[in-house]
């Protein structure tokens, strides 16, 4: 009888059943700010379940971004978490897209959002009973800004795959001034070598080719943005070529990749980019 009870207990501990597939929980940052984290969890959490963190776009619509991943989460056994960094607490591009690393006057904030990511991942792994530390992070648009800068500013973070889909412009690996290049970024060559040796994927939509600024901030910096390329697709291609050259210069094993998705609907995320990204996470996080 004891052996049967133990076997049942062991099996139950390995396969967790959840009551609510979607919801949210609060997470306290090191700054004591409380953020809301939207989630999706499969009906059964087992040894094959993996975690993907999704970064929302400039509208700070975490719940909507979570909903975009529910179908693929069910199909591919993925727990999805979407931390919501509100405009009120993390204002503007500097507060979110750029990770709250430096102020507009290029002074360190000491409150980088990038420093919070790993703790949130660890919390989610425990909360949902995920049995693997193989996790990934995805961002589209403003969220893609966040992801590619996370890779560059926090190269020791332990994700297995990071995907940035359709950023508007880049922290290029040049001597241009931050946030458009490495000058005054605080990123050393040794840190850059670590970043270039991470599994990072740039995902570009072939129809994301608008040549007009989409926000007042982008209009104010459009000379710098357009210097990187005429539209998002062009800028992404140029950034990747430049990254290859930087990896050669630093003599580092380059693990970054770039894919172009055959999109039809401009900058849209849900139907165009998410299915491809989810499949890539499924393969890489196994």
C-alpha positions in Angstrom: 0.0 0.0 0.0 2.8 2.4 0.9 4.6 1.6 -2.4 1.4 2.3 -4.4 0.9 5.6 -2.5 4.5 6.7 -3.1 4.2 5.9 -6.8 1.0 7.9 -7.1 2.6 10.8 -5.3 5.7 10.7 -7.4 3.7 10.7 -10.6 1.5 13.5 -9.5 4.6 15.6 -8.6 5.9 15.1 -12.2 2.7 15.9 -13.9 0.9 19.0 -12.6 -2.7 19.8 -13.4 -3.8 23.4 -13.6 -7.3 24.9 -13.0 -7.0 28.2 -15.0 -5.2 28.2 -18.3 -4.9 32.0 -18.5 -4.6 34.6 -15.8 -2.1 36.9 -14.2 0.0 37.3 -11.1 2.0 40.1 -9.5 5.8 40.2 -9.4 7.8 42.6 -7.3 10.9 44.0 -8.9 14.1 44.8 -6.9 13.0 48.4 -7.0 9.8 47.4 -5.1 7.7 48.2 -8.1 5.0 45.7 -8.6 4.2 44.6 -12.2 1.5 42.4 -13.5 2.5 39.2 -15.4 0.0 37.7 -17.8 0.3 33.9 -18.4 -1.0 30.9 -20.3 -0.3 27.4 -19.0 -1.2 24.1 -20.7 -3.8 21.9 -19.0 -1.0 19.5 -18.0 2.5 20.6 -17.0 4.9 17.7 -17.6 8.6 17.0 -18.2 8.3 18.4 -21.8 6.7 21.7 -20.8 8.9 24.7 -21.6 8.7 28.4 -20.7 8.7 31.3 -23.1 8.7 34.9 -22.0 7.0 37.3 -24.4 7.7 41.1 -24.3 4.7 43.3 -25.3 4.9 46.1 -27.8 4.8 49.9 -27.3 1.1 49.8 -26.4 2.1 47.9 -23.2 -0.7 45.5 -23.9 0.5 42.4 -22.2 -2.8 40.6 -22.0 -3.3 40.9 -25.8 0.2 39.6 -26.4 -0.5 36.7 -24.1 -3.6 35.9 -26.1 -1.7 35.8 -29.3 0.3 32.9 -28.0 -2.5 30.7 -26.5 -3.1 28.6 -29.5 0.6 27.7 -30.0 1.1 27.3 -26.3 -1.6 24.6 -26.2 -0.2 22.9 -29.3 3.4 22.9 -28.3 3.2 22.6 -24.5 4.5 26.0 -23.7 3.9 28.1 -20.6 3.8 31.8 -21.8 4.4 34.7 -19.5 4.1 38.3 -20.5 5.4 40.9 -18.0 3.6 44.3 -18.4 5.8 47.3 -18.0 3.3 50.2 -17.9 3.9 53.6 -19.4 3.2 55.2 -16.0 6.1 53.3 -14.3 8.4 52.9 -17.3 7.8 55.9 -19.5 8.7 56.2 -23.1 11.2 54.4 -25.3 14.0 54.9 -22.7 11.9 53.4 -19.9 10.9 50.3 -21.8 12.4 49.7 -25.3 15.9 50.5 -24.2 15.5 48.6 -20.9 15.7 51.6 -18.6 19.5 51.3 -18.7 20.4 54.9 -19.3 18.5 58.2 -19.2 18.1 60.5 -22.2 21.2 62.3 -21.0 23.1 59.0 -21.0 23.3 58.6 -17.2 23.0 55.1 -15.7 19.6 54.6 -14.0 20.7 51.8 -11.7 17.2 50.3 -12.3 17.7 48.4 -15.6 14.7 46.2 -16.4 17.1 43.7 -18.0 18.4 42.9 -14.5 14.9 41.7 -13.5 14.3 39.1 -16.2 16.1 36.1 -14.9 14.5 36.4 -11.4 11.1 36.6 -13.1 11.9 33.5 -15.1 13.0 31.6 -12.0 9.8 32.6 -10.2 7.7 31.4 -13.1 9.5 28.1 -13.4 8.8 27.4 -9.7 5.2 28.7 -9.9 4.2 26.5 -12.8 6.2 23.5 -11.8 8.3 23.5 -14.9 11.0 20.8 -14.8 13.4 22.3 -17.3 15.6 25.5 -17.2 15.5 25.6 -21.0 13.6 28.9 -21.6 13.3 31.5 -24.3 12.3 35.1 -24.8 10.5 36.8 -27.7 9.6 40.3 -28.5 7.9 42.1 -31.5 8.3 45.7 -32.4 9.1 47.6 -29.1 9.4 44.2 -27.4 12.0 43.3 -30.1 14.0 46.4 -29.2 14.0 45.2 -25.6 15.1 41.6 -26.5 18.0 42.5 -28.8 19.3 45.0 -26.2 18.8 42.5 -23.4 21.2 40.2 -25.3 23.7 43.0 -25.7 23.5 44.5 -22.2 23.1 41.3 -20.2 25.2 38.7 -22.1 25.4 36.3 -19.1 21.6 35.7 -19.0 20.9 32.0 -19.4 18.1 31.8 -22.1 18.4 29.1 -24.7 17.0 31.2 -27.5 16.1 34.9 -27.8 14.0 36.1 -30.8 13.6 39.7 -31.8 10.9 40.2 -34.5 10.8 43.4 -36.5 12.5 46.0 -34.4 12.2 49.5 -35.7 15.9 50.3 -35.4 19.0 48.9 -33.6 21.7 49.2 -31.1 24.2 48.7 -33.9 27.7 47.2 -33.2 29.4 50.4 -34.3 31.0 53.4 -32.7 27.9 55.5 -33.0 26.5 56.9 -29.8 24.1 54.8 -27.7 21.2 54.1 -28.2 22.1 53.7 -31.9 25.6 52.3 -31.3 28.1 51.1 -28.7 29.6 54.5 -27.7 28.7 55.3 -24.1 26.7 52.0 -23.8 29.0 50.6 -21.1 29.3 47.3 -23.2 32.8 46.1 -23.3 34.4 43.9 -26.0 34.5 41.0 -23.6 30.7 41.4 -23.0 30.1 41.7 -26.7 31.9 38.5 -27.3 29.6 36.7 -24.9 26.6 38.3 -26.6 27.6 37.2 -30.0 28.1 33.6 -28.8 24.4 33.4 -27.5 21.6 31.9 -29.6 19.9 35.0 -30.8 17.6 35.1 -33.8 16.5 38.2 -35.7 13.1 37.5 -37.4 12.1 39.9 -40.2 8.8 40.1 -42.0 9.3 40.6 -45.7 6.2 42.9 -45.9 7.4 45.2 -43.0 8.6 47.9 -45.4 6.9 51.2 -44.4 9.3 54.1 -44.9 7.3 56.5 -42.6 7.9 57.2 -38.9 5.1 55.7 -36.8 5.4 57.7 -33.6 6.4 61.3 -32.7 9.6 60.0 -31.0 10.6 58.1 -34.2 9.9 61.2 -36.2 12.3 63.1 -33.9 15.1 60.7 -34.5 14.3 59.6 -38.1 17.6 60.8 -39.5 19.4 58.3 -37.3 16.8 55.6 -37.9 16.8 55.9 -41.7 20.6 55.9 -41.7 20.3 52.3 -40.7 18.1 51.5 -43.7 15.0 52.7 -45.5 12.5 50.4 -43.7 12.4 47.7 -41.0 13.3 44.9 -43.3 16.3 46.8 -44.8 17.5 47.9 -41.4 17.3 44.3 -40.0 19.4 43.0 -42.9 22.0 45.7 -42.5 22.2 45.2 -38.8 22.8 41.5 -39.2 25.5 42.0 -41.9 27.2 44.5 -39.5 27.0 42.0 -36.7 28.7 39.4 -38.8 31.6 41.8 -39.5 31.9 42.7 -35.8 32.1 39.0 -34.9 34.9 38.6 -37.4 36.7 41.6 -35.9 36.4 40.2 -32.4 37.3 36.6 -33.6 34.3 35.1 -31.9 32.2 32.0 -32.7 29.0 33.7 -34.1 25.8 32.0 -33.0 23.3 34.6 -34.2 20.9 33.9 -37.0 18.4 35.8 -39.2 15.2 34.5 -40.9 12.8 36.3 -43.2 9.2 35.4 -42.8 6.9 35.5 -45.9 4.5 38.0 -44.4 1.8 39.8 -46.3 0.4 42.3 -43.8 3.0 44.9 -42.9 4.0 45.1 -39.3 1.3 42.8 -37.8 2.4 40.3 -35.2 -0.2 37.6 -34.4 -0.8 35.5 -37.5 2.4 36.5 -39.2 5.3 36.0 -36.8 4.1 34.1 -33.7 3.5 30.7 -35.3 7.1 30.7 -36.8 8.6 31.8 -33.5 6.7 29.2 -31.5 8.0 26.4 -33.7 11.5 27.6 -33.3 11.2 27.7 -29.5 9.7 24.2 -29.6 12.7 22.8 -31.4 15.4 24.8 -29.6 14.1 24.4 -26.0 13.7 20.6 -26.1 
